[in-house]
Amino acid sequence: MLALRPNCECCDRDLPPESGEARICTFECTFCADCAEGRLGGACPNCGGNLVARPIRPAALLAKYPASTERVVKAHAACG
């Protein structure tokens, strides 16, 4: 099950579970659309994989399967 991380790992922008602006790689590294497409050129700086739109979990299932609250921010060269 996807963790649905709450923020962009690059700029720390909030990305709530219903956000259509979240992008993830196969390891669930999470970025906002602006950072993913602009600064990172569509590639994850951690694994090199492509970044795609994160699926949106239906609101009715968030109570049973809540999104993560753990914020991850890393110092990537492109995020400077």
C-alpha positions in Angstrom: 0.0 0.0 0.0 1.3 3.4 -0.9 2.5 5.6 2.1 1.1 8.8 0.5 3.9 10.9 2.0 2.7 14.4 3.0 5.3 16.6 1.3 7.7 17.2 -1.5 11.1 15.8 -0.7 12.8 18.7 -2.6 10.9 21.9 -1.6 8.8 20.6 1.4 5.6 21.7 -0.2 2.5 20.1 1.4 1.0 17.3 -0.7 -2.2 16.1 0.9 -3.6 12.7 0.0 -6.0 14.2 -2.5 -3.4 16.3 -4.3 -3.1 15.9 -8.0 0.3 17.6 -7.8 2.2 14.7 -6.2 4.7 12.7 -8.2 6.4 9.4 -7.1 8.9 6.9 -8.3 8.8 3.2 -7.8 10.3 3.6 -4.3 7.7 6.2 -3.4 10.1 9.1 -3.2 7.6 12.0 -3.4 7.9 15.3 -5.1 5.6 18.1 -6.2 4.8 18.5 -9.9 6.8 21.7 -10.1 10.0 20.1 -8.7 9.5 16.8 -10.5 9.0 18.3 -14.0 11.2 21.5 -13.6 14.1 21.0 -11.3 14.4 17.2 -11.6 13.5 16.7 -15.3 11.0 13.9 -14.6 13.7 11.6 -13.0 14.0 10.7 -9.3 17.3 12.0 -7.9 17.5 9.0 -5.5 17.1 6.1 -7.9 17.1 7.6 -11.4 13.6 6.2 -12.1 10.8 8.1 -13.7 8.4 10.2 -11.7 4.7 9.7 -12.3 1.4 11.1 -10.9 0.7 9.6 -7.5 -2.7 7.9 -7.4 -5.4 9.5 -5.2 -6.8 7.2 -2.4 -10.5 7.6 -2.2 -11.6 9.7 0.7 -13.8 6.9 2.1 -10.7 4.7 2.5 -8.4 7.3 4.2 -9.9 6.6 7.6 -9.1 2.9 7.3 -5.8 3.4 5.4 -4.5 6.8 6.5 -1.7 8.7 4.7 1.7 8.9 6.2 2.5 11.9 8.4 6.3 11.4 8.2 7.9 14.3 6.3 11.0 13.5 4.2 13.3 16.3 2.9 16.7 15.6 1.4 19.4 17.8 0.1 19.5 17.1 -3.7 21.8 19.2 -5.9 18.8 20.2 -8.1 16.8 21.4 -5.1 19.4 23.8 -3.8 
